[in-house]
Amino acid sequence: MLRKKIDLVDKQILNLLSQRMQIVLKIGELKRQKGIVPLDEIRWQVVVDSKLLIARSLGLDVEMVRDIYERIHKASLRLETLLQNK
């Protein structure tokens, strides 16, 4: 029963990641059209700080959340960079 609940939550996480990457593609295309570079370091720092604040409030391991978001960010940048090079 509990394992099935974990499986369901994992599926939801993956669906949300897919949705996020679709949004990244749209942002990447807009940036390409406007000649904006993929990495906005100030925005990235704001995102990380806000996610870590939420993680702390939820009692989550902050380093785990940082690692997750760094991986998500790297994957997002790869997508945006591919669009830039079209």
Secondary structure, 3 states (H helix, E strand, C coil): CHHHHHHHHHHHHHHHHHHHHHHHHHHHHHHHHHCCCCCCHHHHHHHHHHHHHHHHHCCCCHHHHHHHHHHHHHHHHHHHHHHHCC
